[in-house]
């Protein structure tokens, strides 16, 4: 049996992702050596059975660091707003899932899904032994990136075995990379907080409040400053104090990514990944074809500045105390993935030695790469494209309205793929019940209409926007009312 909670598993996932990046992606869109860096994210499928050993396969991958501002957003859904690696990898994963669902409905057979009978709803269910694991080479922007910078007396454990510190003469591991601290000790947040208070008699109260998910400025044992994020607090929520040192940020709040020029509407990767842990990563359109949401079983990080407690707080902890107030439909819950860090570093990342330029150099800059790469498996083949400013690389302004200018993961193309699968389900008389009401309507039902028809998904999402994820920014109605050409 494969141990999904081990450090070795984290290294396997990272190594698998790096090899796929090196061997399966072309050079197009990758950073220029010694001039640029980028971030990498991937979705790795694990297939386990009694007959054969565990198999790992990268099924989706993305690179990128950019977002577009509100003024550049399209009413037609044909521009990708958020090109951070994590978001591209997740949207590429949607294309992988769409292909597998299409195979299931067209009687070709899917590698990962069983199709239920009409009596059970004509829905897809994952085959036993299949899990999905999300890898990112860098700590996600937003809340997960806010944590103390330790002095030389305390290691921040970047991809290494946890070192022990001796506050008041007591050995205690500050971080545990093998699995989330709270799971390993099998105690809840409050008990863990009490344990820290006992072990670190001079740990300041504000750090205790950090671990319980409350919104306070960070202070920490021997910490004079914190790692900071470029993501800004959402306008209607609590705002950063911008105080010197450790009081610069507040924690546990929703944040918006910075963009080129004007502000974006894109929530931070920390916020979006937290949302996946309740709603699933499949989105509302795919939800029509699935028995239950698809959750990632683990989040794996590459070697980078990292803090286990901050990751737990951002992705799980800040939702945990509020999820009990929700009325969740069947199959929805707060999923608690394993959080691990690998000791392997991404070769084209920001901290790689070859990307640390000579400070005396006047001719070269070490900048984030302007391009993003989208890659995903589609059956026995794979698909790759490069994005710049939310469109395919090489598209001129004159041709920007044409179909070939669209990225395969933009909302309009994902909607088009959804409609293709719907048409196949009708052809083979396997249409899900939630889509019956669209059969007698014309083909101009909007993207928004199909999303809203995923009733259980929308019920959960509405509750989150009123509570745990209050003040989540929304696109204007006109930006989600687009249709598609005839399929």
N, C-alpha and C positions, 0 to 999 in steps of 0.2 A: 504494500500500500504506500502511496505517495504522501509525505507529510507536508500539507499545505501551510503549516505554521512554522516551518523551519527556515533558518537563514539560507540553507542550501537551496531551498525552493525559490527564494527571492533571487539568488544568483542565477539559477536556471532560467527564470523568466527574463531577467535582464540580459543574459547572454543570448538567449533565443531572439530577443528583440534587436540587439545590436547586430547579430549575424544577419537577420532579415534586412535590416537597414543597409548593411554593407553589400550583401550578395543579391538581393532581390530588387533593390531600387537603383535606378540609373543615377548618373551623376547630375542630371538636370535638376536644378532647384536646391541642391545641397550647398552648404556654405563654402566660400572660397577659403582655401587653406591660409591660415595666419592673418586673415582679414575679417572673417565673420564667424558667428556662432548661431546655433539654433537650439530649440527644445524638441525632444522626441517623446511621443506617446504611442502606445500600442495596446491592442486587445489580443490576448493569448488564450486560445482554447485548449483546455485540458480534457483528454478523453481517457477514461479509466474503465477497465473491464477485468473480469476474473480470468479471461482467456489470454490477455496480452498485457504487457507492462504499460505504464502511463505514457501517453504521447502528448507532446506540446506542439501547437501549431499557431503561428501568428496569423490572424485572420484580418486584421485591420491595423493601419498605421498612419500617423500624421506627424508633420513637423510644422513649426511656426511660432511666431511671437506677436503677431499684429492684430489689430481690430480697426474697423472703419468707424468714423464718426456718424452721428445721427443724420447729418446733411447728405451723406453718401448712400444711405439706405434706400432700397428700391421697393416700390409698391407692388412689383410683379414677382417678388420672391426669387429673383434671378441673380442676386448678389449675396455672397457669403459675408455675413456681418462680423463673425468672430473666427479668427484664424489662429487662435492659440492651439498648440499641438494637441492638448487634451480634448478639445472640442472637435477638431478635425478627426481625430482617431475614433471618437464616439460616433460621429456622423458617417464615417467610412464603415464602421461596424454595422450601422443600419443598412447599408447597401449589401453587406454580406448576409444579414438576416433576411432581407427582401429576396435575395436570390434563393436562399434555402426554403423560404416559405412558398415562393413561386414553384419550386421543384416539387414541394409536397402537394400543392393543389393541382398541378398538371400531370400527376400520376408518374412523374419521373423518379420520384423517391428522393428524400432529403437525407443528407448525412447526419443531421442533428435533430430533425423534428419527426414526430409521429403525427398523422392527421386523424383526428377523432371522427367517429361516425356522425351522420346527420342527426341522429337521436341525441348525441352529446354536444351538438352545436357546431360541427364542422370547424373546430379550432385546432391549432397546432400546440403540441406540448413537447418540451425538450426530452430527448431520449435519456435514459438513466446513464450516469457516469460522465455526463458532459457538464463542465463548469467553465466560466469565463473569468479571466484575471486581467486587471487593468494596470498597465505599467506606464510610468512617467519618469523621465530622466531628471526632473527638477521638482522641488516642492511646489504644489499648485499655488498660483497667485491668490491673494486675498487672505482670509483669516488663518489658513494653515501656515502662511509664511511669516506670521508674527509670533516670535518667541525670543527668549533671552539669549543674548550673546554672553557666553561664559568667560570668566577670567581663565588664566592659565592653570588655575588650581582645579578646574572642572572641565572635563572634555565634553564637547558637543557631540561626540560619537559619530562623526561623519563616516559612515560606512565601515566602522570598526567594531570589534567586540567592545561592549560597554566597560568602561573603566570605573573603578570604584573610588568614591571620595569619602573623606572621613570627617564630616562635621561632628564636632563634640566627641571625636574618637570612635565613631560608629561607622562601620563599613555599610554602604548601601548603594546599589546601582541606580544612578540618576535616570538612565534611559534603558528600556528593554526593547531591543530590535527584533527579537525572535517572535513576538506576538504582542498584541495590545496589552498594556499593563493591567488594565481592568479585567480582561478576560483571563490572563494568566493567573492572577491572584483570586479570581472568582469572587470578587467583591464589587460592590457598586461604587459609584463615584464618591459618595459621602464617606464610606468606610476608607476608601483610598486616601481621601483628604485627611481624615483623622490619622492615618498611618504616617502621612507626610509631616503632620504637625508634631507627632511624637519623634520622628526621626530627625527632623530639622527644626530644632527649637527656635531658631532665629529666622525661619522662613517667613517672609512678610505676608500679612493677611490677604493682600491683593492677589498674590499668586495662588492662594487657596481658592479664591473666588474665580480665578481663571479656570481651574480644573473642574469646577462645578458648572461651568458654562455661563456664569454671570458676566455681564458687560462691565468690565472695569479696566483701568490701565494696568499694564503688566509691570510687576516688580518680581524679582527672583533672587534666590540665594546667590550672592556674589555677582549679580548681574547689574551692570551699570548702564547697559544699552540693550536694544532689541534689534533683531532683523526686521526690516521694514518692507512694506509692499507698496507698489505704485497704484494699486486699486483704491479708489476713493469711496467713502461711505455714501450709500444711497441718499438722495436729497432729503427725504422725509424722515430718515432715521437719526439715531445718535451720531454725532460727528466726532472726529479725532480732536484731541486737545492740542496736538502739535507741541507738547511740552518737551523740554530737552530730555535726552536720554530715554530711559525706559518708559516715560509717560507720554511718548509721542502718539501712540495709537490706542484706541479702545479695541476690545476684542469681542468676538461673538456676533458681529453685525454683518449685514449684507453690504457688499461693495461692488462698485462698477469699475470695469477695466478702463485704463487710459487709452485714448485713441489718437489718431493723427488729426490735429486741428481741434475740432469741437469734440465734446464729450460723447462717449458711446452710450448705448443702452444695454451693453453686454455685461451680465453679472460675472463676477470673478469665477475662476475655475473651482475654487473651494466651495462656493455657493452652489454651482451647478452639480458638482459631484455629491454634495450633501443631498440635493434634491433626488438624485438617482437612487439614493438609499431608501427612499420611501416609494417614489413613483415607478422606479425601475429605469433602465437606460434605453428602453425601446421606443419611448415617445408615444403620443396618442394615436397616430395613424396605424402603426404596427400593432397597437393594442387590440384593434379590431380582429386580428387573426390569431391571437394568443390566449391560451387558457389563463395564464398568470404572468405578471411582470417578470422581466429578466434582470436579475441583480448580479453585480460583480461579486465574486466570492473573496477577492482580495484586491487591495491596492498596494502595488509595489513601487518603490522609489529607487532611483539610481543613487549613486554616491554624490551627495550634495549637502549643503546645510539643511538640517532636518531635526525635528523635535517630535517625538512620539505623542506627547500629550497635546501639542498644538494640532497635530493631524487628527487625533481622536476628537478633540473639541470641535474642530471645524466641520468634520464630516459626519459625526455621530452625536457627540456629547451635547451640543447646543440644541439638538432636536429631541433628545431622549426624554427630558422632563416634560416636554409639551405634547409628545405623541400620544400619551395616555388620554388626553382630552379630545382626541380625534375619533370620529366614528368611521372606521376603515372598513371598506367592503372586503369580502372574502378574497384571500390571496395577497392582500396588501398588508405590509407591516414595516416597522423600522428595521431594515436589514443592517447587521453589524459585520461588515467585511473584515477580514484579517488585514492589518496594516504592518508591512514589513519594509525594511530597507536593504538593498544589495550593497556589496562593497565594490561593485563594478561601475566605473565611470563612463559616461557617454563620450565618445571620442570627438564629437563636433559640438560639445557643450561649452558653456561659458567659462567653466573653471578648468578646462583642459590645458595642460602646460603649453601645448603648441599654440594656444590662442591667447596666451598672456604675452602681450607685445612689449617690446623694449620701450620703456617710458621716454627714452631720448629720441625715438623715431619720430620724424615730422611728416613722413610721407604715407604712413599706413595707419589705419584705424581698425580697432577691434569692435565691430558693430553687429547688432542683431541682423540676421539675414532677412531680406525683404520678401523672399519667396516662401511659400508653404508647399509641402508635398502631401498629396492624398494617395493612399494605396490601400487596396483591399482585395481579398480573394473572391472569386466568382466561379464557383464550381472548381474545375481543374485548372482554371486560368486565373490571372490576376490583372488588376486594372490600376494604372498609375496616371496621375495628372499633376500639373504644377499650377499653383495659384499665385496671383499678384493682385492686391487690392480687391479681393473677393471675386475675381473672374479668372478665366483660364489665361495663363501666360501667353503673350503674343497677340492677344485680341486688341485691335485698334478701337478707338472711340467710335469710329464710323460704323463698325460692325458689332458694337457692344450689345445691341438689341437682338441679335440673331441667336438662334438656338445653340449653335456650336460654341458660342462664347460662354455658355453656362457651365459651371462646375457640376459634376455628377452628384455632389452632396448638398447643393443649394436647395432651398425649400421647394422650388418649383419642380426640379428634377426628382426629388424624393416624392413629391405629390404625384408626378407622372408615373413613377414606378408603382406607387400604391394603386393607382387606377388600373394599371396593367394587370396586377394581381387580382384586383376585384373582378375585372373582365374574365380572367381565367377561371375564377371561382364560379362565376355565373355560367360560363361555358360548360363546366363539368358538374354543374348543379350541386355546388358545395359552398354556396355563399354563406358567410356568418350571419347570424340573426340581426346583429347590430347594423348591418348594411342593407337589410331588406327595404327599408323605407326610401332608399335612393333608386330603386329599380325602375320605378315609374316616373322618375323625374328626368329632365333633360340632362345633357352632359355638362351643363354649366354650373353645377353645384360647386361651391367654393371650397378652397382649402380650409377655411375657418369652419364651414358647416360640417365637413367630415371629421375634423378634430373634435368639435363639440359633441358629436354623436358617440364618442367613446365615453359612455356615461360614467362608469366607475372611475376611470382615470380622472375625468373632470371633477367628480365629487371630491376626490382626495386632493386634487390640485387647488380647488377653491378653499378647502379648509386650511391648507398650508398657507395660502396667501392671506388668510385672515388671522393666522396665528404664528406658527413657528417660522414662516418665511414672509412675514408681513413686510410691506413696502417693496416687494419684488417689482422691478420695472416691467412695464408691459409695452409691446408695440401698439401703435395706433390701429384701430379697427381697419382702416383702409389699407394697411400694409399686410393684412392676412385675408383679404377678400378676393384674392386673385383666383382665376380659373386656369385651365390648361387647354392646349390645343387637343383636337380629337386624337384619341389613342388608337 
